[in-house]
Amino acid sequence: MKRIQYDVPTPPMHNKVNKYQIMIESWNRVRRCLPAGKAARSIMAAVAMIAVSACASAPSEGEPGPAGESMTMDQLLQSDFNRTITMAMRDNLDSLYRLQEKLYRRNPGHWKRAGHADLEAALKHGQQNIQTASPPQRLDGLQDIEILSVSLDPAYTGDRVEAFIYGLADMILTAHQDKSRFYVADNLDAQHIFNAARNVEIAAWLLNSRRDDHGEPLLLANELTDQSSNLSFEREFGQLVGRLDLVANLLDEKLRRVGINYLQGLLFFNFLPVR
């Protein structure tokens, strides 16, 4: 089934034992793919040196700075651009999981209606569904924007939070060809990701504007009153849209840069490789 790729896990930075175990497992997979001989041994030695230096430079727990990722062997198959998109997708999923928790906290009746024992059980269930491409109950056969539309339909009586978050996640992943890690052979469509960003904007607007038959919001989200102010939902949606737009623009720029780099090579009289 499609979805989040766990073939190369990314443990927390402070969990050094798991980090080195994963490094060894990834190393063994790469080694099995290499042919025997001197060339293969040279490649393996170079990879080992890179891996060791990456581990040594990993930030310690609680250290401020960008949220990177531990060194894994599959990163040898990723360009800088692939790493950028992979990090963006990781952060998009994190944003969706935070939105799921925020919505459940403001609308606890929905996880109770679905029969979950507590909030943690509801969060775990929703995330597992996203990771395994398992639509919410009663929504089998629907996908991405179809589920998103149903979740914002006043007539829907199921767990609206689960359906809303799953619909958003499925839509974003579908725009990325149902992948969460990206490699040099992948070829994403900039227009699909641009459309996903617009869909997030529409979903955020509908979440704040849709009402039921009694004039009440379908889901409580942003709050701005004389007594309190909570715009954390708006910030998460804004970050989602910003990352999606950035990836779409970078994809559109990628092919243009190929031609520019070629012209720059001619301008500075750089010889082109022949083998």
C-alpha angles and dihedrals in degrees: 000000000000127000148068112015115229098170088107108032122202111217125195113282093242093057096085096166093057091043094057093043090054090047091054093047092049090047091054091052092052092046092055090055095053122090120242120261144068095302091055092049091051091051091048092051092050092048091050091053092050092048094050093048091049092052092047093053097047112125118249125247114289094011110144118239143083117335101244131168134251117259112270130175094242088067087075085071093052129086122212087263092052090051091052093053092044091053091046091053091048090053092045091056091047089053091051092050090051091049089050091055093045092050093047091050091052093040107034092160090075098060089042090051089054090056100248117155094227144338094279091055091050092050093048092048093050094048093048090052091053092047094049098036092242111153119219119272115285090020099082111138093031125099145187111328092015091060090042090055093049092049090060095044111110089218093062111105101181130092098308094188093055092047093047096050094041091050092051093047094046091049094050093045092047089054087055093051091260093293134124098186122051134206139187092271094056118103115192126192112240092203093057092053091045088053090050089056091052090048090055089052091050092047091051091050093048091047089058097041110036116101135188126235090280094053094253123133114264087228130010110237128137116029127196116169138137089264102043145010126206117168097151091115091057091052093052092048090048091053091050092051092045094052093046092049091048092053091046091051092046091051090051090049095047097079092041090056091055090062093042092051090051092052091046089053090055092045094055093038095244113168116235120234116257099188 
